[in-house]
Amino acid sequence: MVIIVFLFTLFMMLINVLPLILIAWFIGSSNLFGSKNKYGYINNKKILYEKVPIYTEIPCNKDIYYANVLLKLNNFPNYKETNIFGAIILKWLKEEKIVINNESKSGFNIETSIIDLTKNPEFDSTLEGNLFNLLYEVSNDGLLEPIELENICKYNYERFLQIFKDMNFEKISELKMNNNIHDKTPEDHCRMGNVMDDIIYKDSIELYGLKKYLTNFTDMANKEVKDVQLWDEYLMFAYLFGIADKVSSQFKLVDPEIKETTEYYDLDTSFLSFIDKLTNYILTNIFK
């Protein structure tokens, strides 16, 4: 009888405790799996935004794809995979692969920017070529209007977003091949499974510093000539940070003569804003 009571008591305890054990195991295994797929620095070094010094140069060797990946790997505030879209458009404009025309709609006194894709450019990057082909396909005639760009959200959003995911995957693979990122070893003292080296750490700090500079640009006491000379690159990186609209307005207020030094000055500001809104719409409404 005593044995029966003991076994019954043990059975009841297992019924009550087993779910807790399973939950604890699931959480532990999830954290372990998650850490294997996350990125960190040796000795668990952190970057504290408030302590990062202002940085006025263009970091990451001006490579927007490398910079974009660092924003992702560092869990940069307000990072979105599609932020780079605006930077790519400006890159193509600078490389004369596209032309942006401001046109007035018939019957309306409103100017809108249209992306002219008819120059038949060549691309070193297959993924850039894929993005260009998608935009051309949506435009029908090679003249991409805002409403046609918006159609990407409705009919091509998965293909559109996948291009940016592939760009990140390609760059991360390159960093791993160059051993800038390696699997954690016991000597690394890193909680994450992927360890980023000191080169990435330095470049990431400079990225934080540039964002701090651009965010507070109108508050800076002294502006140097190089600020204007770097305007084109500043705007590309402002897109990566998700603050292009704000930076564009600030720069024109600080230096009215910028019109003579940059090919982006005449871009319709509503067009800059539209690209931001388009990419944010894809992420917040379709992939929420």
Disulfide bonds with the S-S distance in Angstrom:
none
